[in-house]
């Protein structure tokens, strides 16, 4: 299994908007992607930071997100709330509880 994490600074006062975008638009779209297992949106309200975390079956499933334009399309949905560019990373899930 592989995880894609996306960390980003959110504009002050826009964190709830970011949560809504993730919940109402990004997560339903992610559920339709091959290999999708689960998704989370973590927030640090004190520092206006957020992290999206999505689990996929294979590394190829994660790479397909960028190659297909899916990742870029969904990042664009946050244009009005992001304070800067997101930082994307991919990890192999080495252990799970």
N, C-alpha and C positions, 0 to 999 in steps of 0.2 A: 504494500500500500504506500502511497505517496501523498504528501501534504503540500499545498500551495499556501503561502502566507503573503499577505499584502498589508504593509504597515503604512500609515499616513497621518499627517497632521490635519485636523479639521478646523475650519474657521470658527472663531468664538460664536456661540449661540446657534451653531448649525449641526450639533451632534445628533439631536433627535431627528433632524431631516435625513442625515446619513443612515441612521438606523431604519427609518421608514423606506428609503430607497433600497437598502439591502433586503429588507423583509418582503417588500411588495413587488420588487422587480428583479433584483439580482438572484436571490435564492430560488425563486420559481424557475428562472431560466437555467440556473446551474443544475437543477434537478433533472433537466432534459438532456444534459450532456453525458456522453458515454463514460462509464466508469465512475460516475459521481456516487459518493457514499454518504457524506454529511457535510454540513457547513455551519460556521459560527461567525458571529460578529462581536468582537470584544471591544469594550470601550474603557477609556481612562478619562472620566468626566473632569477631573481636576486639571488635567493638562491638555484637554481637547485632542486626544489621540485615539486612533482606532486601529484594529487589526481584523482583517478578514482571514479566516482559515477554512480551507476546503480540503476534504479527503477524497482521493480518487484511487481506483484499483491499481493502475499502472502509471509509470513515468510517461509513457506514450500518451495516455489520457490527459495528463497535465500539459505536456508539450503541445497537444492539439488545441488547447485553449488559446494559445498565442498564434499558432499557425493558421487557425481558422478565422481569427479576428474577434473571437468571442471575448477574450480578456479585454482588448482595447475598447470594444463596444460597451462593455459594462463599466469600465473605468470612466468613460465619457459621461455616464449617467450621474456621476458625482461632481461634475465640473463646477457647479455652483456652491459646493460645500467643502471641497478640498482646499487646503491652504498651500499645498505644494504637491509635487509629484509623488506618487506612491512608490514604495520599495517592495518589489516582488522577490520572493525566494521560494525554492522548491526543496523539500526534504524527503528522504525516505523515512517511513515510520518504522523504527527499529524495535520498538516495544510498545505494548498496548495493554491497558488494564480493563 
